[in-house]
Amino acid sequence: MIKQFYSLLFVICTLAACSNGSLQQLRNTKSEGDAFHTALSMQYLELAEEEQKEGRTANATLLADKGLRSAEGKMVLAKSVRDGADYHDHKAGLIEGRRALDALYLTNVQTTHPKEAAEAQVLYECWIVRASANAPADRTKQCERKFGNRVQWLRDELQHAPDTASSAKIGTASSYLVFFDWDKA
């Protein structure tokens, strides 16, 4: 019984130290990436600190590590919806949200609107980590709502941009990229 207690205490302390170390390292890291990666690392830092304050140390560590990779200019993808994971009634919305995020990235939004694209990615991360952690419903819904608003804003901006695909003439492309749902024709 005492051995189990000390083992559990060791695991908790280790997780807390890793998270605090990652967060501290991210706080002290100067971004080496472009505008998108710089904004992304800052957004991940903010979310990691929120998760740490709310006692979700594992989420804080995951997010801080992503922020560190982004600060190094490395590509960091948002977490994907996994089969078998419990997203507490958010799974369908998260799948659609990820599709929307992926579609935006095909438009090169990271270059044209780096700060807003980074915010959209981290808001999606906020939604998925809070849904999977069964965080308070209002906190999870807040991330979902902010993500939807940011995606809609980016879509509107891209629609009004002078150099969008919608202004191109039909038939000018020599190849097309078509996406299907998994196991769908």
C-alpha positions, 0 to 999 in steps of 0.5 A, spaced: 500 500 500 505 504 501 509 502 495 503 504 491 502 511 494 509 512 493 509 510 486 503 514 484 506 520 488 512 519 483 508 519 477 504 525 479 511 529 481 514 527 474 508 529 470 508 536 474 515 537 473 515 535 465 509 540 464 512 546 468 519 544 464 516 544 458 512 551 459 518 554 462 522 552 456 517 555 451 516 561 455 523 562 454 524 560 447 525 565 442 521 563 435 526 561 429 520 560 425 516 565 420 510 569 422 505 563 422 510 558 427 511 564 431 504 566 432 502 558 433 508 557 438 505 563 442 498 560 442 500 554 444 503 557 450 497 560 452 493 554 451 498 550 455 498 555 461 490 555 461 490 547 461 496 547 467 492 552 471 486 547 470 490 541 473 490 538 466 498 537 466 498 532 461 494 536 456 499 542 458 505 538 456 502 536 450 501 543 448 507 546 450 511 541 446 507 543 440 509 550 442 516 548 442 516 545 436 513 550 432 518 555 435 523 551 432 520 552 425 517 545 425 511 543 422 506 542 427 499 538 426 493 539 430 491 533 434 486 528 430 480 525 432 482 517 434 477 511 433 475 509 440 477 515 444 471 518 448 470 526 445 463 526 450 458 528 444 463 532 440 466 527 435 462 529 429 463 536 430 471 535 431 471 531 425 468 536 421 472 542 424 478 538 422 476 538 415 475 545 415 482 546 418 485 542 413 481 545 407 483 552 409 491 550 409 490 548 402 489 555 401 496 557 404 492 561 409 498 560 414 502 565 409 496 570 408 493 570 415 498 567 419 496 570 426 489 568 424 491 561 422 495 559 428 489 561 432 484 557 428 489 551 429 490 552 437 482 553 438 481 546 434 486 543 439 483 547 445 476 544 443 479 537 442 483 536 448 477 539 452 472 534 449 477 528 450 478 530 458 471 531 459 472 539 461 466 543 463 461 543 458 461 551 457 469 551 457 469 546 451 463 549 447 467 556 448 473 553 444 468 550 439 464 557 438 471 561 437 474 556 433 467 556 428 468 564 428 475 564 426 474 559 421 468 563 418 472 569 418 478 566 414 473 563 409 470 570 408 477 573 408 479 568 402 473 569 399 474 576 398 481 576 396 483 578 389 487 572 388 483 566 390 481 560 386 473 562 386 476 568 381 480 563 376 476 561 370 473 554 370 478 549 366 484 553 367 487 547 372 491 542 369 489 537 375 484 537 380 485 534 388 479 531 390 478 528 397 473 523 399 471 520 406 475 514 408 472 508 405 467 512 401 467 512 393 
